[in-house]
């Protein structure tokens, strides 16, 4: 599988801004999704973990562009064919409020810290960040790691985290795992 071909052509936008003589501006990517189609049918990537993993790849790639200040996913709730649940529509929620996999991805992203940490991921399918990880730390020192697998095959991930103390004062290190599967 290849990540969806939604290209972040930031260089073209920056060139247009410079062409009219303006200084660099914040760039907002609005109303994007993995596909323009809202009628692909049940089991479409927009309904599944495959789509959520593709969204993770695209959001990770956004981090390479500091001028992109905000991104807005289209749309929060399904609405094109409201009588059918899990119909391949582009929402994060079904019409009856069920959280789709991409919704859960955004929930996990909201739990990340505000400082990005270095990550190195090796192995099969890591090209173009298809199977990769994002590590962060927040102001309290809490580390969060988001791992995704945009691949048709399941995989085992061996995760090594360096530089963490197992105990701070009288507080043991705590690990919490969330899984979208």
Beta strands, then each sheet from edge to edge (+ up, - down):
strand 1: 27-32
strand 2: 68-73
strand 3: 115-117
strand 4: 131-137
strand 5: 143-149
strand 6: 167-168
strand 7: 171-172
sheet 1: 1+ 2+
sheet 2: 3+ 4- 5+
sheet 3: 6+ 7-
end
